[in-house]
């Protein structure tokens, strides 16, 4: 890899450079979440057009958890608590996939090696 900078698997090729508006059909809470998290994803250049469906799913789950929380504050319901737990677990899982959690952002970037030979300086 002499004279060449390695590319990352999570490359910027195809990354969105402008934040799309949230889909009109999202709930108000889901739209707020979209607007809150889209900018960092665009700035890090890790979000592509094909990732938008996952972002929608994340926003739906997060929005649903917030909507359920408001209902639970008015009147406790065990089935609603279970639904909220499921929405939070789903949001947490998708957030990790999108790089929206501190742990997922701290993972080292994988490097793609285009050379078939080991071009490491340590190779014998």
MOPAC internal coordinates of N, CA, C and O (Angstrom, degrees):
PM7 1SCF
backbone

  N    0.0000 0     0.00 0     0.00 0    0    0    0
  C    1.4446 1     0.00 0     0.00 0    1    0    0
  C    1.5229 1   109.95 1     0.00 0    2    1    0
  O    1.2310 1   120.80 1  -149.73 1    3    2    1
  N    1.2985 1   116.08 1    30.27 1    3    2    1
  C    1.4495 1   120.61 1  -179.71 1    5    3    2
  C    1.5154 1   110.49 1   -64.73 1    6    5    3
  O    1.2310 1   121.40 1   -48.58 1    7    6    5
  N    1.3363 1   114.92 1   131.42 1    7    6    5
  C    1.4539 1   119.66 1   177.52 1    9    7    6
  C    1.5085 1   114.89 1    70.44 1   10    9    7
  O    1.2310 1   120.71 1  -171.15 1   11   10    9
  N    1.3368 1   116.24 1     8.85 1   11   10    9
  C    1.4626 1   119.53 1  -177.97 1   13   11   10
  C    1.5053 1   110.25 1  -129.45 1   14   13   11
  O    1.2310 1   120.64 1   -44.63 1   15   14   13
  N    1.2732 1   116.38 1   135.37 1   15   14   13
  C    1.4609 1   122.20 1   178.74 1   17   15   14
  C    1.5298 1   108.07 1   -84.97 1   18   17   15
  O    1.2310 1   119.50 1   -49.86 1   19   18   17
  N    1.3527 1   118.55 1   130.14 1   19   18   17
  C    1.4604 1   119.52 1   179.37 1   21   19   18
  C    1.5149 1   111.19 1   -67.36 1   22   21   19
  O    1.2310 1   120.61 1   -31.28 1   23   22   21
  N    1.3223 1   116.44 1   148.72 1   23   22   21
  C    1.4635 1   120.48 1   176.65 1   25   23   22
  C    1.5167 1   108.34 1   -95.95 1   26   25   23
  O    1.2310 1   121.01 1   -26.06 1   27   26   25
  N    1.3026 1   115.67 1   153.94 1   27   26   25
  C    1.4611 1   119.42 1   178.56 1   29   27   26
  C    1.5141 1   108.87 1   -95.38 1   30   29   27
  O    1.2310 1   121.12 1   -29.07 1   31   30   29
  N    1.3264 1   115.45 1   150.93 1   31   30   29
  C    1.4576 1   119.63 1   176.99 1   33   31   30
  C    1.5153 1   109.49 1   -63.52 1   34   33   31
  O    1.2310 1   120.55 1   139.35 1   35   34   33
  N    1.3155 1   116.55 1   -40.65 1   35   34   33
  C    1.4664 1   120.70 1   175.92 1   37   35   34
  C    1.5250 1   107.24 1   -84.19 1   38   37   35
  O    1.2310 1   121.06 1  -118.95 1   39   38   37
  N    1.3068 1   115.59 1    61.05 1   39   38   37
  C    1.4602 1   120.27 1  -173.50 1   41   39   38
  C    1.5154 1   111.31 1   -72.33 1   42   41   39
  O    1.2310 1   121.80 1   -13.19 1   43   42   41
  N    1.3090 1   114.16 1   166.81 1   43   42   41
  C    1.4512 1   119.67 1   179.50 1   45   43   42
  C    1.5276 1   111.77 1   -86.05 1   46   45   43
  O    1.2310 1   120.10 1   177.61 1   47   46   45
  N    1.3212 1   117.41 1    -2.39 1   47   46   45
  C    1.4579 1   120.00 1   178.58 1   49   47   46
  C    1.5272 1   109.41 1   -62.34 1   50   49   47
  O    1.2310 1   120.64 1   -55.85 1   51   50   49
  N    1.2902 1   116.37 1   124.15 1   51   50   49
  C    1.4609 1   121.49 1   179.26 1   53   51   50
  C    1.5206 1   114.06 1    82.47 1   54   53   51
  O    1.2310 1   119.92 1  -178.69 1   55   54   53
  N    1.3133 1   117.75 1     1.31 1   55   54   53
  C    1.4643 1   120.16 1  -179.89 1   57   55   54
  C    1.5197 1   110.04 1   -69.49 1   58   57   55
  O    1.2310 1   120.88 1   -37.73 1   59   58   57
  N    1.3162 1   115.93 1   142.27 1   59   58   57
  C    1.4587 1   120.70 1   177.20 1   61   59   58
  C    1.5233 1   109.63 1   -68.77 1   62   61   59
  O    1.2310 1   120.62 1   -38.36 1   63   62   61
  N    1.3097 1   116.42 1   141.64 1   63   62   61
  C    1.4638 1   120.62 1   179.60 1   65   63   62
  C    1.5219 1   112.02 1  -109.71 1   66   65   63
  O    1.2310 1   120.29 1   167.81 1   67   66   65
  N    1.3185 1   117.04 1   -12.19 1   67   66   65
  C    1.4613 1   122.23 1   177.02 1   69   67   66
  C    1.5206 1   108.73 1  -129.12 1   70   69   67
  O    1.2310 1   121.63 1   -37.50 1   71   70   69
  N    1.3097 1   114.48 1   142.50 1   71   70   69
  C    1.4598 1   119.91 1  -178.97 1   73   71   70
  C    1.5257 1   110.63 1   -76.98 1   74   73   71
  O    1.2310 1   120.20 1   -60.76 1   75   74   73
  N    1.3316 1   117.22 1   119.24 1   75   74   73
  C    1.4604 1   118.61 1   174.86 1   77   75   74
  C    1.5241 1   110.67 1   -72.79 1   78   77   75
  O    1.2310 1   120.90 1   -27.75 1   79   78   77
  N    1.2944 1   115.88 1   152.25 1   79   78   77
  C    1.4666 1   120.75 1   176.33 1   81   79   78
  C    1.5230 1   108.86 1   -66.27 1   82   81   79
  O    1.2310 1   119.96 1   -28.70 1   83   82   81
  N    1.3199 1   117.68 1   151.30 1   83   82   81
  C    1.4686 1   118.80 1   177.09 1   85   83   82
  C    1.5238 1   110.29 1   -65.37 1   86   85   83
  O    1.2310 1   120.42 1   -32.11 1   87   86   85
  N    1.3200 1   116.81 1   147.89 1   87   86   85
  C    1.4636 1   118.97 1   176.58 1   89   87   86
  C    1.5232 1   110.87 1   -57.34 1   90   89   87
  O    1.2310 1   120.67 1   -40.90 1   91   90   89
  N    1.3090 1   116.32 1   139.10 1   91   90   89
  C    1.4685 1   121.65 1  -176.48 1   93   91   90
  C    1.5245 1   112.48 1   -60.86 1   94   93   91
  O    1.2310 1   119.49 1   150.31 1   95   94   93
  N    1.3056 1   118.58 1   -29.69 1   95   94   93
  C    1.4560 1   121.57 1  -175.55 1   97   95   94
  C    1.5255 1   114.23 1   -78.99 1   98   97   95
  O    1.2310 1   119.74 1   171.43 1   99   98   97
  N    1.3383 1   118.11 1    -8.57 1   99   98   97
  C    1.4594 1   119.79 1   178.01 1  101   99   98
  C    1.5312 1   110.44 1   -66.27 1  102  101   99
  O    1.2310 1   120.63 1   -29.75 1  103  102  101
  N    1.3206 1   116.39 1   150.25 1  103  102  101
  C    1.4616 1   120.90 1   175.81 1  105  103  102
  C    1.5247 1   109.07 1   -66.33 1  106  105  103
  O    1.2310 1   119.91 1   -17.80 1  107  106  105
  N    1.3245 1   117.77 1   162.20 1  107  106  105
  C    1.4707 1   119.44 1   177.75 1  109  107  106
  C    1.5283 1   113.07 1   -56.15 1  110  109  107
  O    1.2310 1   120.04 1   138.82 1  111  110  109
  N    1.3474 1   117.52 1   -41.18 1  111  110  109
  C    1.4648 1   119.96 1   178.27 1  113  111  110
  C    1.5275 1   111.64 1   -65.51 1  114  113  111
  O    1.2310 1   120.12 1   140.11 1  115  114  113
  N    1.3084 1   117.37 1   -39.89 1  115  114  113
  C    1.4668 1   121.27 1   179.13 1  117  115  114
  C    1.5357 1   110.27 1   -66.60 1  118  117  115
  O    1.2310 1   120.11 1   141.90 1  119  118  117
  N    1.3187 1   117.39 1   -38.10 1  119  118  117
  C    1.4671 1   120.69 1   177.25 1  121  119  118
  C    1.5304 1   110.87 1   -64.38 1  122  121  119
  O    1.2310 1   120.21 1   140.22 1  123  122  121
  N    1.3186 1   117.20 1   -39.78 1  123  122  121
  C    1.4665 1   120.55 1   177.66 1  125  123  122
  C    1.5237 1   110.21 1   -61.62 1  126  125  123
  O    1.2310 1   120.66 1   138.56 1  127  126  125
  N    1.3328 1   116.34 1   -41.44 1  127  126  125
  C    1.4621 1   120.00 1   179.72 1  129  127  126
  C    1.5290 1   110.69 1   -66.41 1  130  129  127
  O    1.2310 1   120.31 1   140.19 1  131  130  129
  N    1.3245 1   117.02 1   -39.81 1  131  130  129
  C    1.4688 1   121.62 1   176.64 1  133  131  130
  C    1.5316 1   109.75 1   -56.67 1  134  133  131
  O    1.2310 1   121.26 1   129.50 1  135  134  133
  N    1.3182 1   115.20 1   -50.50 1  135  134  133
  C    1.4691 1   120.36 1  -177.60 1  137  135  134
  C    1.5336 1   111.54 1   -65.29 1  138  137  135
  O    1.2310 1   120.25 1   148.20 1  139  138  137
  N    1.3177 1   117.12 1   -31.80 1  139  138  137
  C    1.4562 1   121.24 1  -179.81 1  141  139  138
  C    1.5336 1   112.26 1   -71.63 1  142  141  139
  O    1.2310 1   120.25 1   141.01 1  143  142  141
  N    1.3189 1   117.12 1   -38.99 1  143  142  141
  C    1.4723 1   118.33 1  -171.73 1  145  143  142
  C    1.5277 1   114.65 1  -104.76 1  146  145  143
  O    1.2310 1   118.74 1   168.44 1  147  146  145
  N    1.3125 1   120.01 1   -11.56 1  147  146  145
  C    1.4691 1   120.35 1  -175.96 1  149  147  146
  C    1.5288 1   112.10 1   -67.44 1  150  149  147
  O    1.2310 1   120.15 1   138.33 1  151  150  149
  N    1.3102 1   117.32 1   -41.67 1  151  150  149
  C    1.4730 1   120.45 1  -176.38 1  153  151  150
  C    1.5308 1   112.79 1   -58.66 1  154  153  151
  O    1.2310 1   119.05 1   130.33 1  155  154  153
  N    1.3603 1   119.42 1   -49.67 1  155  154  153
  C    1.4650 1   118.27 1   178.21 1  157  155  154
  C    1.5333 1   113.11 1   -60.45 1  158  157  155
  O    1.2310 1   120.18 1   144.42 1  159  158  157
  N    1.3283 1   117.26 1   -35.58 1  159  158  157
  C    1.4595 1   119.95 1   178.53 1  161  159  158
  C    1.5294 1   111.25 1   -65.95 1  162  161  159
  O    1.2310 1   120.58 1   139.93 1  163  162  161
  N    1.3277 1   116.50 1   -40.07 1  163  162  161
  C    1.4643 1   121.17 1   178.06 1  165  163  162
  C    1.5274 1   109.62 1   -67.83 1  166  165  163
  O    1.2310 1   120.30 1   135.47 1  167  166  165
  N    1.3180 1   117.04 1   -44.53 1  167  166  165
  C    1.4670 1   120.60 1  -178.82 1  169  167  166
  C    1.5176 1   112.18 1   -62.42 1  170  169  167
  O    1.2310 1   120.00 1   144.42 1  171  170  169
  N    1.3383 1   117.61 1   -35.58 1  171  170  169
  C    1.4653 1   120.97 1   178.42 1  173  171  170
  C    1.5212 1   112.05 1   -80.34 1  174  173  171
  O    1.2310 1   120.65 1   173.87 1  175  174  173
  N    1.3440 1   116.36 1    -6.13 1  175  174  173
  C    1.4649 1   122.97 1   177.66 1  177  175  174
  C    1.5319 1   112.60 1    55.43 1  178  177  175
  O    1.2310 1   121.50 1  -134.37 1  179  178  177
  N    1.3408 1   114.73 1    45.63 1  179  178  177
  C    1.4623 1   119.35 1   179.02 1  181  179  178
  C    1.5283 1   112.53 1  -116.86 1  182  181  179
  O    1.2310 1   120.34 1   175.79 1  183  182  181
  N    1.3164 1   116.96 1    -4.21 1  183  182  181
  C    1.4634 1   121.26 1  -176.56 1  185  183  182
  C    1.5188 1   110.05 1  -100.51 1  186  185  183
  O    1.2310 1   120.80 1   -54.31 1  187  186  185
  N    1.3224 1   116.08 1   125.69 1  187  186  185
  C    1.4601 1   121.15 1   177.06 1  189  187  186
  C    1.5243 1   109.59 1  -113.17 1  190  189  187
  O    1.2310 1   120.51 1    -8.96 1  191  190  189
  N    1.2939 1   116.63 1   171.04 1  191  190  189
  C    1.4685 1   122.00 1   178.74 1  193  191  190
  C    1.5253 1   110.46 1   -56.13 1  194  193  191
  O    1.2310 1   120.41 1   140.55 1  195  194  193
  N    1.3244 1   116.82 1   -39.45 1  195  194  193
  C    1.4624 1   119.72 1  -178.05 1  197  195  194
  C    1.5234 1   112.92 1   -72.19 1  198  197  195
  O    1.2310 1   119.51 1   167.31 1  199  198  197
  N    1.3266 1   118.54 1   -12.69 1  199  198  197
  C    1.4638 1   122.04 1   177.91 1  201  199  198
  C    1.5276 1   112.83 1   -86.76 1  202  201  199
  O    1.2310 1   120.15 1   168.32 1  203  202  201
  N    1.3144 1   117.31 1   -11.68 1  203  202  201
  C    1.4661 1   119.85 1  -174.02 1  205  203  202
  C    1.5228 1   112.76 1   -62.45 1  206  205  203
  O    1.2310 1   119.75 1   147.61 1  207  206  205
  N    1.3205 1   118.08 1   -32.39 1  207  206  205
  C    1.4670 1   120.88 1   176.82 1  209  207  206
  C    1.5179 1   111.35 1   -62.38 1  210  209  207
  O    1.2310 1   120.49 1   137.88 1  211  210  209
  N    1.3332 1   116.67 1   -42.12 1  211  210  209
  C    1.4618 1   120.23 1   177.38 1  213  211  210
  C    1.5234 1   110.86 1   -65.94 1  214  213  211
  O    1.2310 1   120.71 1   141.05 1  215  214  213
  N    1.3306 1   116.25 1   -38.95 1  215  214  213
  C    1.4614 1   119.45 1   177.29 1  217  215  214
  C    1.5302 1   110.14 1   -63.23 1  218  217  215
  O    1.2310 1   119.87 1   139.35 1  219  218  217
  N    1.3198 1   117.85 1   -40.65 1  219  218  217
  C    1.4630 1   121.16 1   176.12 1  221  219  218
  C    1.5317 1   110.09 1   -59.76 1  222  221  219
  O    1.2310 1   120.64 1   133.68 1  223  222  221
  N    1.3359 1   116.38 1   -46.32 1  223  222  221
  C    1.4657 1   120.33 1  -179.83 1  225  223  222
  C    1.5229 1   111.31 1   -60.57 1  226  225  223
  O    1.2310 1   120.47 1   137.76 1  227  226  225
  N    1.3322 1   116.70 1   -42.24 1  227  226  225
  C    1.4600 1   120.72 1   177.44 1  229  227  226
  C    1.5251 1   110.62 1   -60.23 1  230  229  227
  O    1.2310 1   120.67 1   132.45 1  231  230  229
  N    1.3262 1   116.33 1   -47.55 1  231  230  229
  C    1.4657 1   120.71 1  -178.18 1  233  231  230
  C    1.5226 1   111.93 1   -64.69 1  234  233  231
  O    1.2310 1   120.35 1   142.72 1  235  234  233
  N    1.3142 1   116.94 1   -37.28 1  235  234  233
  C    1.4699 1   120.79 1   176.44 1  237  235  234
  C    1.5228 1   109.78 1   -61.72 1  238  237  235
  O    1.2310 1   120.31 1   131.20 1  239  238  237
  N    1.3232 1   117.01 1   -48.80 1  239  238  237
  C    1.4634 1   120.90 1  -178.20 1  241  239  238
  C    1.5284 1   111.03 1   -63.66 1  242  241  239
  O    1.2310 1   120.26 1   136.03 1  243  242  241
  N    1.3165 1   117.11 1   -43.97 1  243  242  241
  C    1.4647 1   120.39 1  -179.75 1  245  243  242
  C    1.5308 1   110.71 1   -66.85 1  246  245  243
  O    1.2310 1   120.74 1   137.49 1  247  246  245
  N    1.3231 1   116.20 1   -42.51 1  247  246  245
  C    1.4625 1   120.28 1   177.49 1  249  247  246
  C    1.5121 1   112.17 1   -63.00 1  250  249  247
  O    1.2310 1   120.71 1   140.12 1  251  250  249
  N    1.3268 1   116.25 1   -39.88 1  251  250  249
  C    1.4650 1   120.36 1   179.26 1  253  251  250
  C    1.5257 1   110.57 1   -63.87 1  254  253  251
  O    1.2310 1   120.41 1   138.44 1  255  254  253
  N    1.3237 1   116.83 1   -41.56 1  255  254  253
  C    1.4736 1   120.29 1   178.95 1  257  255  254
  C    1.5260 1   110.41 1   -60.68 1  258  257  255
  O    1.2310 1   120.24 1   139.93 1  259  258  257
  N    1.3203 1   117.15 1   -40.07 1  259  258  257
  C    1.4685 1   120.46 1   179.30 1  261  259  258
  C    1.5267 1   111.72 1   -68.44 1  262  261  259
  O    1.2310 1   120.97 1   138.87 1  263  262  261
  N    1.3354 1   115.75 1   -41.13 1  263  262  261
  C    1.4630 1   119.63 1   178.72 1  265  263  262
  C    1.5274 1   110.68 1   -62.74 1  266  265  263
  O    1.2310 1   120.79 1   137.19 1  267  266  265
  N    1.3285 1   116.09 1   -42.81 1  267  266  265
  C    1.4641 1   120.33 1   178.78 1  269  267  266
  C    1.5241 1   110.34 1   -64.58 1  270  269  267
  O    1.2310 1   119.99 1   141.11 1  271  270  269
  N    1.3299 1   117.62 1   -38.89 1  271  270  269
  C    1.4626 1   120.79 1   179.89 1  273  271  270
  C    1.5269 1   111.23 1   -59.17 1  274  273  271
  O    1.2310 1   120.13 1   137.19 1  275  274  273
  N    1.3213 1   117.36 1   -42.81 1  275  274  273
  C    1.4662 1   120.08 1   178.19 1  277  275  274
  C    1.5320 1   111.00 1   -61.49 1  278  277  275
  O    1.2310 1   120.72 1   139.11 1  279  278  277
  N    1.3195 1   116.24 1   -40.89 1  279  278  277
  C    1.4662 1   120.63 1   178.49 1  281  279  278
  C    1.5190 1   110.67 1   -65.89 1  282  281  279
  O    1.2310 1   120.21 1   138.46 1  283  282  281
  N    1.3280 1   117.20 1   -41.54 1  283  282  281
  C    1.4660 1   121.28 1  -179.81 1  285  283  282
  C    1.5232 1   111.90 1   -66.33 1  286  285  283
  O    1.2310 1   120.28 1   147.98 1  287  286  285
  N    1.3190 1   117.07 1   -32.02 1  287  286  285
  C    1.4614 1   119.47 1   178.16 1  289  287  286
  C    1.5271 1   111.29 1   -65.94 1  290  289  287
  O    1.2310 1   120.98 1   151.23 1  291  290  289
  N    1.3186 1   115.73 1   -28.77 1  291  290  289
  C    1.4691 1   120.10 1   178.90 1  293  291  290
  C    1.5245 1   111.33 1   -81.36 1  294  293  291
  O    1.2310 1   120.13 1   140.72 1  295  294  293
  N    1.3220 1   117.36 1   -39.28 1  295  294  293
  C    1.4673 1   121.43 1  -178.35 1  297  295  294
  C    1.5231 1   108.83 1  -158.38 1  298  297  295
  O    1.2310 1   120.80 1   -55.82 1  299  298  297
  N    1.3277 1   116.08 1   124.18 1  299  298  297
  C    1.4629 1   121.34 1  -179.23 1  301  299  298
  C    1.5237 1   110.64 1   -67.41 1  302  301  299
  O    1.2310 1   121.35 1   -39.52 1  303  302  301
  N    1.3367 1   115.03 1   140.48 1  303  302  301
  C    1.4556 1   121.57 1   177.06 1  305  303  302
  C    1.5291 1   108.06 1  -149.14 1  306  305  303
  O    1.2310 1   120.74 1   -60.92 1  307  306  305
  N    1.3350 1   116.20 1   119.08 1  307  306  305
  C    1.4632 1   119.92 1  -179.69 1  309  307  306
  C    1.5319 1   112.06 1   -60.15 1  310  309  307
  O    1.2310 1   118.98 1   136.83 1  311  310  309
  N    1.3414 1   119.55 1   -43.17 1  311  310  309
  C    1.4659 1   118.14 1   177.20 1  313  311  310
  C    1.5371 1   112.89 1   -60.45 1  314  313  311
  O    1.2310 1   120.47 1   143.58 1  315  314  313
  N    1.3284 1   116.71 1   -36.42 1  315  314  313
  C    1.4639 1   119.17 1   177.39 1  317  315  314
  C    1.5297 1   111.37 1   -69.07 1  318  317  315
  O    1.2310 1   120.29 1   144.48 1  319  318  317
  N    1.3370 1   117.05 1   -35.52 1  319  318  317
  C    1.4707 1   119.67 1   175.74 1  321  319  318
  C    1.5221 1   110.24 1   -61.03 1  322  321  319
  O    1.2310 1   120.81 1   137.94 1  323  322  321
  N    1.3121 1   116.05 1   -42.06 1  323  322  321
  C    1.4723 1   120.00 1   178.48 1  325  323  322
  C    1.5251 1   110.74 1   -65.23 1  326  325  323
  O    1.2310 1   120.34 1   138.81 1  327  326  325
  N    1.3152 1   116.96 1   -41.19 1  327  326  325
  C    1.4729 1   120.24 1   178.38 1  329  327  326
  C    1.5302 1   110.26 1   -64.57 1  330  329  327
  O    1.2310 1   120.65 1   141.36 1  331  330  329
  N    1.3250 1   116.36 1   -38.64 1  331  330  329
  C    1.4604 1   119.78 1   178.57 1  333  331  330
  C    1.5307 1   110.58 1   -66.43 1  334  333  331
  O    1.2310 1   120.36 1   136.90 1  335  334  333
  N    1.3256 1   116.92 1   -43.10 1  335  334  333
  C    1.4630 1   119.97 1   177.28 1  337  335  334
  C    1.5251 1   111.03 1   -57.53 1  338  337  335
  O    1.2310 1   120.32 1   137.32 1  339  338  337
  N    1.3226 1   117.00 1   -42.68 1  339  338  337
  C    1.4731 1   121.49 1   179.57 1  341  339  338
  C    1.5291 1   110.02 1   -64.32 1  342  341  339
  O    1.2310 1   120.23 1   136.33 1  343  342  341
  N    1.3305 1   117.16 1   -43.67 1  343  342  341
  C    1.4685 1   120.48 1   179.67 1  345  343  342
  C    1.5236 1   110.77 1   -64.03 1  346  345  343
  O    1.2310 1   120.34 1   139.36 1  347  346  345
  N    1.3302 1   116.95 1   -40.64 1  347  346  345
  C    1.4646 1   120.34 1   179.50 1  349  347  346
  C    1.5296 1   111.13 1   -66.81 1  350  349  347
  O    1.2310 1   120.13 1   139.25 1  351  350  349
  N    1.3304 1   117.35 1   -40.75 1  351  350  349
  C    1.4663 1   120.77 1   178.64 1  353  351  350
  C    1.5298 1   110.36 1   -64.22 1  354  353  351
  O    1.2310 1   120.60 1   138.18 1  355  354  353
  N    1.3136 1   116.46 1   -41.82 1  355  354  353
  C    1.4630 1   120.65 1   178.28 1  357  355  354
  C    1.5254 1   110.53 1   -63.92 1  358  357  355
  O    1.2310 1   120.54 1   134.37 1  359  358  357
  N    1.3301 1   116.57 1   -45.63 1  359  358  357
  C    1.4682 1   120.65 1   179.31 1  361  359  358
  C    1.5172 1   110.66 1   -61.35 1  362  361  359
  O    1.2310 1   120.18 1   137.67 1  363  362  361
  N    1.3251 1   117.27 1   -42.33 1  363  362  361
  C    1.4664 1   121.48 1  -179.25 1  365  363  362
  C    1.5325 1   110.92 1   -63.46 1  366  365  363
  O    1.2310 1   120.45 1   137.25 1  367  366  365
  N    1.3201 1   116.74 1   -42.75 1  367  366  365
  C    1.4652 1   120.99 1  -179.86 1  369  367  366
  C    1.5319 1   111.10 1   -64.53 1  370  369  367
  O    1.2310 1   120.37 1   133.25 1  371  370  369
  N    1.3160 1   116.89 1   -46.75 1  371  370  369
  C    1.4621 1   120.17 1  -179.42 1  373  371  370
  C    1.5273 1   110.80 1   -69.00 1  374  373  371
  O    1.2310 1   120.28 1   143.40 1  375  374  373
  N    1.3296 1   117.06 1   -36.60 1  375  374  373
  C    1.4698 1   120.45 1   177.74 1  377  375  374
  C    1.5266 1   110.18 1   -58.94 1  378  377  375
  O    1.2310 1   120.33 1   138.91 1  379  378  377
  N    1.3172 1   116.97 1   -41.09 1  379  378  377
  C    1.4653 1   120.43 1   178.71 1  381  379  378
  C    1.5235 1   111.04 1   -64.57 1  382  381  379
  O    1.2310 1   120.28 1   140.58 1  383  382  381
  N    1.3346 1   117.08 1   -39.42 1  383  382  381
  C    1.4615 1   120.76 1   178.70 1  385  383  382
  C    1.5286 1   111.56 1   -65.67 1  386  385  383
  O    1.2310 1   120.61 1   145.65 1  387  386  385
  N    1.3110 1   116.44 1   -34.35 1  387  386  385
  C    1.4693 1   120.74 1  -178.63 1  389  387  386
  C    1.5304 1   112.96 1   -84.93 1  390  389  387
  O    1.2310 1   120.08 1   173.17 1  391  390  389
  N    1.3155 1   117.44 1    -6.83 1  391  390  389
  C    1.4546 1   120.09 1  -177.84 1  393  391  390
  C    1.5173 1   112.86 1    79.79 1  394  393  391
  O    1.2310 1   120.47 1  -147.91 1  395  394  393
  N    1.3229 1   116.71 1    32.09 1  395  394  393
  C    1.4612 1   121.46 1  -178.25 1  397  395  394
  C    1.5205 1   113.34 1   -99.34 1  398  397  395
  O    1.2310 1   119.87 1  -178.12 1  399  398  397
  N    1.3180 1   117.85 1     1.88 1  399  398  397
  C    1.4542 1   120.51 1   179.29 1  401  399  398
  C    1.5292 1   109.57 1  -108.41 1  402  401  399
  O    1.2310 1   119.97 1   -26.17 1  403  402  401
  N    1.3220 1   117.67 1   153.83 1  403  402  401
  C    1.4698 1   119.37 1   178.08 1  405  403  402
  C    1.5316 1   112.38 1   -56.64 1  406  405  403
  O    1.2310 1   120.12 1   138.91 1  407  406  405
  N    1.3299 1   117.37 1   -41.09 1  407  406  405
  C    1.4618 1   120.60 1  -179.06 1  409  407  406
  C    1.5299 1   111.20 1   -65.56 1  410  409  407
  O    1.2310 1   120.15 1   136.29 1  411  410  409
  N    1.3322 1   117.31 1   -43.71 1  411  410  409
  C    1.4690 1   119.18 1  -178.36 1  413  411  410
  C    1.5262 1   111.38 1   -68.49 1  414  413  411
  O    1.2310 1   120.03 1   150.50 1  415  414  413
  N    1.3282 1   117.55 1   -29.50 1  415  414  413
  C    1.4686 1   119.75 1   177.34 1  417  415  414
  C    1.5217 1   112.19 1   -75.68 1  418  417  415
  O    1.2310 1   119.98 1   157.73 1  419  418  417
  N    1.3353 1   117.65 1   -22.27 1  419  418  417
  C    1.4604 1   120.24 1  -177.11 1  421  419  418
  C    1.5221 1   113.08 1   -88.07 1  422  421  419
  O    1.2310 1   119.71 1   172.46 1  423  422  421
  N    1.3177 1   118.16 1    -7.54 1  423  422  421
  C    1.4641 1   120.50 1   179.55 1  425  423  422
  C    1.5207 1   110.02 1   -66.55 1  426  425  423
  O    1.2310 1   120.90 1   -38.28 1  427  426  425
  N    1.3358 1   115.88 1   141.72 1  427  426  425
  C    1.4681 1   117.89 1   178.35 1  429  427  426
  C    1.5279 1   110.57 1   -66.20 1  430  429  427
  O    1.2310 1   121.34 1   -31.87 1  431  430  429
  N    1.3082 1   115.04 1   148.13 1  431  430  429
  C    1.4609 1   120.80 1   178.07 1  433  431  430
  C    1.5192 1   109.23 1   -76.06 1  434  433  431
  O    1.2310 1   120.90 1   -44.74 1  435  434  433
  N    1.3148 1   115.89 1   135.26 1  435  434  433
  C    1.4632 1   119.75 1   176.74 1  437  435  434
  C    1.5206 1   108.41 1   -78.93 1  438  437  435
  O    1.2310 1   120.57 1   -40.19 1  439  438  437
  N    1.3051 1   116.51 1   139.81 1  439  438  437
  C    1.4561 1   121.79 1  -179.95 1  441  439  438
  C    1.5153 1   109.15 1  -104.45 1  442  441  439
  O    1.2310 1   121.02 1   -47.44 1  443  442  441
  N    1.3031 1   115.66 1   132.56 1  443  442  441
  C    1.4533 1   121.72 1   177.39 1  445  443  442
  C    1.5151 1   108.23 1   -91.13 1  446  445  443
  O    1.2310 1   119.91 1   -54.83 1  447  446  445
  N    1.3196 1   117.78 1   125.17 1  447  446  445
  C    1.4497 1   122.62 1   179.94 1  449  447  446
  C    1.5167 1   108.03 1  -104.10 1  450  449  447
  O    1.2310 1   120.45 1   -69.65 1  451  450  449
  N    1.3292 1   116.75 1   110.35 1  451  450  449
  C    1.4570 1   121.33 1  -178.20 1  453  451  450
  C    1.5216 1   112.95 1   -76.46 1  454  453  451
  O    1.2310 1   119.88 1   161.44 1  455  454  453
  N    1.3303 1   117.84 1   -18.56 1  455  454  453
  C    1.4530 1   121.13 1  -179.33 1  457  455  454
  C    1.5167 1   109.63 1   -81.07 1  458  457  455
  O    1.2310 1   120.38 1   -41.53 1  459  458  457
  N    1.3317 1   116.89 1   138.47 1  459  458  457
  C    1.4507 1   120.16 1   178.98 1  461  459  458
  C    1.5208 1   111.26 1   -77.45 1  462  461  459
  O    1.2310 1   120.34 1   155.58 1  463  462  461
  N    1.3388 1   116.95 1   -24.42 1  463  462  461
  C    1.4491 1   121.00 1   178.11 1  465  463  462
  C    1.5166 1   109.37 1   -89.49 1  466  465  463
  O    1.2310 1   120.84 1   -24.03 1  467  466  465
  N    1.3259 1   115.99 1   155.97 1  467  466  465
  C    1.4468 1   120.39 1   175.17 1  469  467  466
  C    1.5153 1   107.49 1   -74.93 1  470  469  467
  O    1.2310 1   120.09 1   -70.37 1  471  470  469
  N    1.3077 1   117.43 1   109.63 1  471  470  469
  C    1.4528 1   121.63 1  -176.19 1  473  471  470
  C    1.5172 1   112.04 1   -99.93 1  474  473  471
  O    1.2310 1   120.77 1  -163.64 1  475  474  473
  N    1.3298 1   116.13 1    16.36 1  475  474  473
  C    1.4562 1   120.40 1   179.59 1  477  475  474
  C    1.5203 1   110.88 1   -65.71 1  478  477  475
  O    1.2310 1   120.34 1   -34.04 1  479  478  477
  N    1.3024 1   116.96 1   145.96 1  479  478  477
  C    1.4652 1   120.75 1   176.00 1  481  479  478
  C    1.5077 1   111.08 1   -65.48 1  482  481  479
  O    1.2310 1   119.87 1   161.03 1  483  482  481
  N    1.3305 1   117.85 1   -18.97 1  483  482  481
  C    1.4563 1   121.80 1  -179.64 1  485  483  482
  C    1.5172 1   113.39 1   -89.95 1  486  485  483
  O    1.2310 1   120.12 1   174.10 1  487  486  485
  N    1.3174 1   117.37 1    -5.90 1  487  486  485
  C    1.4693 1   120.89 1  -178.38 1  489  487  486
  C    1.5157 1   110.20 1   -65.73 1  490  489  487
  O    1.2310 1   121.21 1   -41.15 1  491  490  489
  N    1.2944 1   115.29 1   138.85 1  491  490  489
  C    1.4768 1   119.72 1   179.74 1  493  491  490
  C    1.4972 1   111.37 1   -95.91 1  494  493  491
  O    1.2310 1   120.10 1   180.00 1  495  494  493

